[in-house]
Amino acid sequence: MAETQLFVSQDEFTCSMCLDTLTDPVSLHCGHSFCLKCLTDCWDQSQECSCPQCRHTFTTRPELNRNTLLNEVIKKLKKTTLSSPPSQNFAGHGDVECDFCTGKKFRAVKSCLTCMASYCQTHLQPHYEGDAWKGHKLVDPDRNLKEKLCEKHQKSLEIFCQTDDSCICMMCVVTGHKNHEMVELETEREEKQKQLGETLSDIKRGLEEREKTLKETRRAMEEMKISVERDMEENEKSFTVLIQCIEEAHKKLTETIREQEKRETEKAEGVMEQLEKEIEELKKREAELKELSETKDHLHFLQTFSSRCVLPADGDSLSFTVTTDFSSEDLRKELSGLTKSLEKIIQWDIMTRTQSAHEVPVFTLQPPEPQSRHDFLKYFCPLTLDINTANKQLRLSKGNKKVTREGTVTRYPDHPDRFEHREQVLCRKALTGTRCYWEVECSGDIMRIGVAYKGLGRKGKGKDSLIGCNNKSWCLQCSHSQYSVLHNYKQTEISAPYSPRIGVYLDWPAGSLSFYSILHTMTLLHRFKTSFTEPLYPVFCLSLNSSVTISHLTPCEH
């Protein structure tokens, strides 16, 4: 006769007094069982004999004898528990519990997407042995089975609707998604996996750029400190042999250099701190996306893809340029001259510039303005369009180097930096504190090419969101073989030979933005002169059937 297996737990044989598995179990007439020692100690300390659980009172103290059958059952149960395979272990923290275990539950080894339940090894057996269960879909244990059901029809989510960008059940296919584009979950996963790979590549490039900038910033700061110390030593030698006038000049120049060092050090430390934060955030996002990429759960992948596979909004492009233009050589020449030269140094203003009304003047010598295209290419800055800002009427291509407006809608995920109503897109890199040059090829009716602060409006239809119509942006408009420039809603027409290739030169420290028409030679179309207060982002705005392509250049290109 085959042995019948009972599914019981040690928890069902627990003494209600010590709350542990029964030891030398004794049973009373009322039907309750206790450890022999527990019950004996209880009655020895009491004036009456009663059941500790139901309070049934006995006239005379019953003789307590061990329940032999119950004792054998407990022994076998303990042996079975100790010898049970790992797959039958009780569910612990983080484990998925078996939905069919009673009492203390075993850890689930599989979840059934057909039954929408999880099973331990024992309760899973019918799925392998019974014909009624053989067609069921088994997956690794999943505690979120409810998320795999359609909220409307309570059916398994098995299809991905590309039109609505959502997972649906077979009932949804028939009832609410007629003529929609639909694919299997695995097919859509493959496509999204490719996009995830591209995003990871972008993050990797971002990490490399920031780590490189951080390294260069540290090196520049060290060089600045060495240069400052060298200048201090040379100045000290020059001033020690001179009288009161020299001491006054020495004091003034020392204060200037120290203030310059402090300002540059604070600026460098701020840049490094921000870079370290961005690196940490990108590494965190990289880890999250790698974990998402490796998950076997297609549904979980697709449901979390849109929220996770979005790059963090790019902050300002961080860089550190040390102002090291103090001319120690000129100073030493003046000190080697007459006393009049010393008095001139004390009043030396011709080589200073004030960055703002509240800043101490610093010595500077601006490099000469570029004269030829070869000179401009020395300041070439590689640009990439930021897909997180692109209006849905725009399509990016060629590695996010080309933007086109064709009258179709692109299904971009929602993002706070995306232009909602204006057909515009920003570049990813912010430009500040340096000189930059880039070129674009234009095609179509009307295009606007310019730069803007990050605060340019994104959601509304007002002037604050259209480049050239506010004090946050400057641009060149190319339309019907004509040019005009716009800033703060002021438009100026330009008469010049038309060319589809436009060069843009930004000298951020000098507050200069220039646009050039490039044919056989470079022709200056217009130069804005202002004082930039924030990092600038290259920006493009397109009319229907127009496109702009960022040209690939190298410093040695002629």
C-alpha positions in Angstrom: 0.0 0.0 0.0 1.5 3.3 -1.0 2.4 5.6 1.8 0.3 8.7 2.1 2.2 12.0 2.5 0.7 14.6 4.8 1.6 18.2 4.4 2.0 19.5 8.0 4.2 22.0 9.7 5.9 21.9 13.1 4.0 25.0 13.9 0.9 22.8 14.3 2.5 20.9 17.2 3.4 23.9 19.4 2.9 24.1 23.2 0.7 27.1 24.0 2.7 27.6 27.2 6.4 27.7 26.0 5.4 28.4 22.4 7.9 25.8 21.2 7.5 22.3 19.6 6.0 19.9 22.1 8.5 17.9 24.2 7.2 14.7 25.9 3.6 15.7 24.9 0.8 14.9 27.3 -2.9 15.2 26.4 -5.8 16.2 28.7 -9.4 15.0 28.6 -10.4 18.3 27.1 -8.3 17.5 24.1 -5.4 20.0 24.5 -1.8 18.9 24.6 1.2 20.4 26.4 4.8 19.7 27.2 5.0 17.4 30.3 7.3 19.7 32.1 5.3 22.9 31.3 2.1 21.4 32.6 3.7 19.9 35.7 5.3 23.2 36.7 2.1 25.0 36.1 0.0 22.7 38.4 2.7 22.6 41.1 2.4 26.4 41.4 -1.4 26.4 41.5 -4.1 25.5 44.0 -6.3 23.9 41.4 -5.7 21.8 38.3 -7.2 23.3 35.1 -6.3 23.3 31.4 -4.1 26.4 30.8 -5.8 26.8 27.4 -9.5 26.3 27.9 -9.6 26.6 31.7 -11.5 23.3 32.1 -11.1 22.4 35.8 -10.4 18.8 37.1 -11.7 17.7 40.5 -8.7 15.6 41.1 -5.2 16.0 39.5 -5.1 13.7 36.5 -2.1 11.4 36.1 0.1 12.7 33.3 1.4 10.2 30.8 3.3 10.9 27.6 1.2 10.7 24.4 3.3 8.1 22.6 1.6 8.5 19.2 1.8 12.2 19.3 5.5 12.0 20.4 6.4 9.7 17.4 4.6 12.1 15.0 6.6 15.0 16.2 9.9 13.1 16.0 9.2 12.1 12.4 8.2 15.6 11.5 11.5 17.0 12.9 13.4 14.4 10.8 11.4 15.3 7.7 12.1 19.0 8.2 15.8 18.5 8.7 16.1 16.3 5.6 13.9 18.3 3.3 15.7 19.6 0.2 16.7 23.3 -0.1 13.8 24.0 -2.5 11.4 23.2 0.4 12.8 25.8 2.8 10.4 28.1 4.4 10.0 31.5 2.7 12.3 34.1 4.2 12.7 37.9 3.8 12.6 38.7 0.1 11.3 35.3 -1.0 8.1 34.7 -2.8 5.7 32.5 -0.7 3.8 29.5 -2.0 0.1 30.5 -2.4 -1.1 27.0 -1.5 0.9 26.2 1.6 -1.1 26.5 4.9 0.5 27.6 8.1 4.1 28.6 7.7 4.6 28.9 3.9 7.4 27.3 1.8 9.4 29.4 -0.6 8.0 29.4 -4.1 10.1 27.9 -6.9 7.9 28.9 -9.9 5.0 31.3 -10.7 2.3 30.3 -13.2 1.2 33.1 -15.5 -1.9 31.1 -16.4 -3.0 30.4 -12.8 -1.6 33.7 -11.6 -0.2 32.0 -8.5 3.1 30.9 -7.1 4.0 27.3 -6.0 6.6 25.6 -3.9 8.2 22.4 -5.2 5.6 20.1 -3.7 2.5 22.1 -4.9 4.1 22.6 -8.3 4.1 18.9 -9.1 0.6 18.8 -10.7 1.8 21.2 -13.4 4.4 18.6 -14.5 2.2 15.6 -14.1 -1.4 16.6 -14.9 -2.5 17.1 -18.5 -4.8 20.0 -17.5 -1.7 22.1 -16.4 0.9 21.1 -19.0 0.1 24.1 -21.2 0.5 26.6 -18.4 3.3 29.2 -18.6 5.8 28.9 -15.7 8.3 31.6 -14.9 10.7 32.4 -12.1 9.0 33.3 -8.8 7.3 36.7 -9.1 5.7 38.6 -6.3 4.0 41.1 -8.6 1.7 38.8 -10.5 -1.2 41.3 -10.2 0.8 43.7 -12.4 0.7 41.2 -15.2 -3.0 41.3 -15.3 -5.1 43.7 -17.4 -6.9 46.0 -15.0 -10.0 46.1 -17.2 -10.3 42.4 -18.2 -8.2 40.6 -15.6 -6.4 38.7 -18.3 -2.7 38.2 -18.9 -0.8 41.0 -20.6 0.6 39.3 -23.7 0.7 42.0 -26.4 2.4 45.4 -26.8 0.4 48.1 -28.5 2.9 50.4 -30.3 0.2 53.0 -31.0 -0.7 53.5 -27.4 2.8 52.5 -26.0 1.2 50.1 -23.5 0.9 46.4 -22.7 -2.5 44.9 -23.3 -4.3 41.5 -23.1 -6.0 39.6 -25.9 -9.4 41.1 -24.9 -8.0 44.6 -25.3 -6.8 43.6 -28.8 -10.4 42.9 -29.8 -12.3 45.6 -27.9 -10.2 48.7 -27.8 -7.2 48.6 -30.1 -8.6 48.0 -33.5 -6.3 48.9 -36.4 -3.5 49.7 -33.9 0.1 48.5 -34.5 0.8 45.6 -32.1 3.7 43.2 -31.6 4.6 40.5 -29.1 6.3 41.5 -25.9 9.5 39.9 -26.9 9.6 41.8 -30.2 9.1 45.2 -28.5 11.6 44.2 -25.9 14.3 43.7 -28.6 13.6 47.2 -30.0 13.6 48.9 -26.6 16.8 46.9 -25.7 18.5 48.6 -28.7 17.4 52.1 -27.4 18.6 51.2 -23.9 22.0 50.3 -25.4 22.2 53.7 -27.1 21.3 55.4 -23.9 24.0 53.4 -22.0 26.5 54.5 -24.7 25.5 58.1 -24.2 25.9 57.8 -20.5 29.3 56.2 -21.0 30.4 59.1 -23.3 29.0 61.6 -20.7 31.0 59.9 -17.9 34.2 59.9 -20.0 33.7 63.6 -20.9 33.1 64.6 -17.3 36.0 62.5 -15.9 38.3 64.1 -18.5 37.1 67.6 -17.6 37.5 66.8 -13.9 41.1 65.6 -14.5 41.9 68.7 -16.6 40.4 71.0 -14.0 42.5 69.5 -11.3 45.6 69.8 -13.4 44.8 73.4 -14.3 44.3 74.3 -10.7 47.6 72.8 -9.7 49.3 74.7 -12.5 47.6 77.8 -11.4 48.8 77.4 -7.9 52.4 76.8 -9.0 52.2 79.8 -11.3 50.8 82.0 -8.5 53.6 80.9 -6.1 56.2 81.5 -8.8 54.9 85.0 -9.4 54.8 85.7 -5.7 58.4 84.7 -5.3 59.6 86.9 -8.2 57.6 89.8 -7.0 59.0 89.4 -3.5 62.5 89.6 -4.8 61.7 92.7 -6.8 60.0 94.6 -4.1 62.3 93.9 -1.1 65.1 96.3 -2.3 62.8 99.3 -2.9 61.5 102.0 -0.5 57.9 103.0 0.5 56.6 103.5 -3.0 57.7 100.0 -3.9 56.1 98.5 -0.7 52.8 100.2 -1.6 52.9 98.7 -5.1 54.0 95.4 -3.7 51.0 95.3 -1.3 48.5 96.2 -4.0 49.7 93.6 -6.4 50.0 90.9 -3.7 46.4 91.5 -2.7 45.3 91.3 -6.4 47.1 88.0 -7.0 45.8 86.5 -3.7 42.3 87.5 -4.5 42.7 86.1 -8.0 43.9 82.8 -6.5 41.1 82.6 -4.1 38.5 83.3 -6.8 40.0 80.8 -9.2 40.3 78.2 -6.4 36.7 78.6 -5.3 35.6 78.4 -9.0 37.6 75.2 -9.5 36.4 73.6 -6.3 32.8 74.3 -7.3 33.4 72.8 -10.8 35.0 69.7 -9.3 32.2 69.2 -6.7 29.5 69.5 -9.4 31.4 67.1 -11.7 31.7 64.5 -9.0 27.9 64.8 -8.3 27.2 64.3 -12.0 29.5 61.4 -12.3 27.9 59.7 -9.2 24.4 60.3 -10.7 25.4 58.9 -14.1 27.0 55.9 -12.5 23.8 55.3 -10.5 21.7 55.6 -13.7 24.1 53.3 -15.5 23.7 50.7 -12.8 19.9 51.0 -12.9 19.8 50.6 -16.7 22.2 47.6 -16.7 20.0 45.9 -14.1 17.0 46.7 -16.2 18.8 45.4 -19.3 19.6 42.1 -17.6 16.1 41.4 -16.3 14.3 38.5 -17.9 10.8 39.9 -17.2 9.7 41.5 -20.4 6.7 43.1 -18.9 8.5 44.7 -16.0 11.1 45.9 -18.5 8.6 47.6 -20.8 6.6 49.0 -17.9 9.6 50.7 -16.4 11.5 51.5 -19.6 10.0 54.9 -20.4 10.5 56.2 -16.8 14.1 54.9 -16.5 15.5 55.1 -20.0 15.6 58.8 -20.0 18.8 60.6 -19.5 19.1 62.9 -16.6 18.7 66.5 -17.7 22.1 67.8 -18.7 23.4 70.5 -16.3 25.6 73.3 -17.4 28.7 72.2 -19.2 31.4 72.5 -16.6 34.9 73.6 -17.3 37.6 75.5 -15.6 39.7 78.1 -17.3 42.4 79.7 -15.1 43.1 83.4 -15.6 46.9 83.4 -15.7 47.4 86.5 -17.8 49.1 88.6 -15.1 52.2 89.9 -16.8 55.1 89.5 -14.3 57.6 90.3 -17.1 56.0 93.7 -17.7 56.0 94.3 -14.0 59.8 93.6 -13.7 60.6 95.9 -16.6 58.7 98.7 -14.9 60.5 98.0 -11.6 63.9 98.2 -13.3 63.1 101.8 -14.4 62.7 105.1 -12.7 60.5 106.0 -9.7 58.0 107.4 -12.1 57.5 103.9 -13.3 56.7 102.8 -9.8 54.1 105.5 -9.4 52.7 104.3 -12.7 52.4 100.8 -11.5 50.5 101.9 -8.4 47.9 103.6 -10.7 48.1 100.8 -13.3 44.6 100.6 -14.8 45.2 100.3 -18.6 45.7 96.5 -18.5 42.9 95.8 -16.1 39.3 94.9 -16.8 36.3 94.6 -14.4 34.1 91.6 -14.9 31.2 93.1 -12.9 30.6 96.1 -10.6 31.2 93.9 -7.6 34.4 92.1 -8.7 38.0 93.1 -8.1 39.7 94.0 -11.5 42.0 91.3 -12.8 44.9 91.6 -15.2 44.1 90.0 -18.6 45.3 90.0 -22.1 42.7 88.7 -24.6 44.0 86.6 -27.5 43.6 88.1 -30.9 40.3 87.7 -32.8 40.4 84.8 -35.4 41.1 86.2 -38.9 40.7 83.1 -41.2 38.6 79.9 -41.2 41.7 78.1 -40.2 41.9 80.3 -37.1 38.3 79.7 -36.3 38.7 75.9 -36.6 41.2 76.0 -33.8 38.1 76.7 -31.6 36.0 74.0 -33.2 33.4 72.5 -30.7 31.8 69.2 -31.5 28.0 69.4 -30.8 25.3 66.8 -30.4 21.5 67.4 -30.4 19.7 66.7 -27.1 16.9 64.3 -27.8 15.3 65.1 -24.4 14.6 68.7 -25.6 13.4 67.9 -29.2 9.8 68.9 -30.0 7.7 65.9 -31.2 7.4 67.5 -34.7 11.2 67.1 -35.1 13.1 64.0 -36.1 16.7 63.5 -35.2 19.1 61.4 -37.3 22.8 60.9 -38.2 23.8 60.2 -34.6 21.7 63.2 -33.4 23.7 65.5 -35.7 20.7 66.3 -38.0 17.3 67.6 -37.2 14.4 67.6 -39.7 10.8 68.7 -39.6 8.6 66.7 -42.1 5.1 67.1 -40.7 5.1 63.8 -38.8 5.0 63.2 -35.1 7.9 61.4 -33.4 7.0 59.3 -30.3 9.4 60.8 -27.7 8.9 60.0 -24.0 7.7 62.8 -21.8 10.6 64.9 -20.4 10.6 68.3 -18.5 13.2 69.7 -20.9 11.2 69.0 -24.1 9.8 71.9 -26.1 6.1 71.3 -26.1 4.8 73.8 -28.7 7.8 75.3 -30.4 9.6 73.2 -33.1 13.0 73.6 -31.4 15.8 71.5 -30.1 18.9 72.3 -28.0 22.3 70.8 -28.1 23.5 68.8 -25.1 26.7 70.7 -24.4 26.5 74.0 -22.5 29.2 76.6 -23.5 30.7 78.9 -21.0 33.9 80.7 -20.1 35.6 79.9 -23.4 35.7 80.3 -27.2 33.7 78.0 -29.4 33.1 77.6 -33.2 30.7 75.3 -35.2 29.1 75.1 -38.6 25.8 73.9 -39.9 24.2 73.1 -43.3 20.7 74.4 -43.8 18.0 73.2 -46.1 14.4 74.3 -46.5 12.3 77.5 -46.1 12.9 79.0 -42.6 15.5 78.0 -40.0 16.7 79.8 -36.9 20.2 79.1 -35.6 21.3 80.5 -32.3 22.2 80.1 -28.7 20.0 80.4 -25.5 20.2 80.1 -21.8 18.8 77.0 -20.2 15.9 78.9 -18.8 14.3 79.3 -22.2 10.6 78.4 -21.9 9.6 74.8 -22.8 5.8 74.4 -22.3 4.1 77.6 -23.3 3.4 79.3 -26.6 4.6 82.7 -25.5 7.6 84.8 -26.4 9.7 83.3 -23.6 9.9 80.0 -25.4 10.7 81.1 -29.0 14.4 81.8 -29.7 15.1 85.4 -30.6 11.9 86.7 -29.0 13.3 87.2 -25.5 16.4 88.3 -23.6 17.5 84.7 -23.1 18.4 83.9 -26.7 20.1 85.2 -29.8 19.7 83.8 -33.3 20.2 84.2 -37.1 17.1 83.5 -39.3 17.6 82.1 -42.8 14.5 82.4 -45.0 14.1 82.4 -48.7 17.8 83.2 -49.4 17.7 86.1 -46.9 19.1 86.7 -43.5 18.0 88.5 -40.3 19.1 88.5 -36.7 16.8 88.5 -33.6 17.2 89.2 -29.9 14.6 90.2 -27.4 11.9 90.4 -30.2 14.0 92.9 -32.2 14.6 91.8 -35.8 17.3 93.3 -38.1 17.4 92.5 -41.8 20.9 91.6 -43.3 21.9 92.1 -46.9 24.6 89.5 -47.8 25.2 86.6 -50.3 23.2 83.6 -49.3 24.9 80.3 -48.4 23.4 77.1 -46.9 26.5 76.8 -44.7 26.6 79.0 -41.6 29.5 79.4 -39.2 28.8 80.4 -35.6 31.6 81.8 -33.4 31.0 82.4 -29.6 33.5 84.3 -27.5 31.8 83.9 -24.1 34.3 85.8 -22.0 34.2 88.8 -24.4 30.4 88.7 -24.7 30.6 88.2 -28.5 28.4 86.0 -30.8 29.1 86.1 -34.6 27.4 84.5 -37.6 29.2 83.9 -40.9 28.1 83.0 -44.3 30.6 80.4 -45.8 31.1 80.2 -49.5 34.6 80.5 -50.9 35.4 82.8 -48.1 33.8 83.7 -44.7 31.5 86.7 -44.7 30.5 88.2 -41.4 26.7 88.5 -41.3 26.3 90.0 -37.8 28.0 90.2 -34.4 26.1 90.5 -31.1 28.0 92.3 -28.4 26.7 91.8 -24.9 27.7 90.4 -21.5 26.7 86.7 -21.0 25.8 85.8 -17.5 25.0 82.1 -17.9 26.1 79.1 -19.9 24.7 79.0 -23.5 23.2 76.1 -25.4 23.2 76.0 -29.2 19.6 75.9 -30.4 17.7 75.4 -33.7 14.1 76.2 -34.8 12.7 74.8 -38.0 9.7 75.5 -40.3 7.9 72.6 -42.2 10.1 70.7 -44.7 13.4 72.2 -43.3 16.5 70.6 -41.8 19.7 71.6 -40.1 22.8 69.4 -40.0 25.7 70.0 -37.7 28.9 69.8 -39.7 31.8 67.5 -38.8 34.9 69.5 -38.6 38.5 69.1 -37.4 40.9 71.8 -36.3 43.2 71.0 -39.3 40.3 71.3 -41.9 40.8 74.1 -44.4 
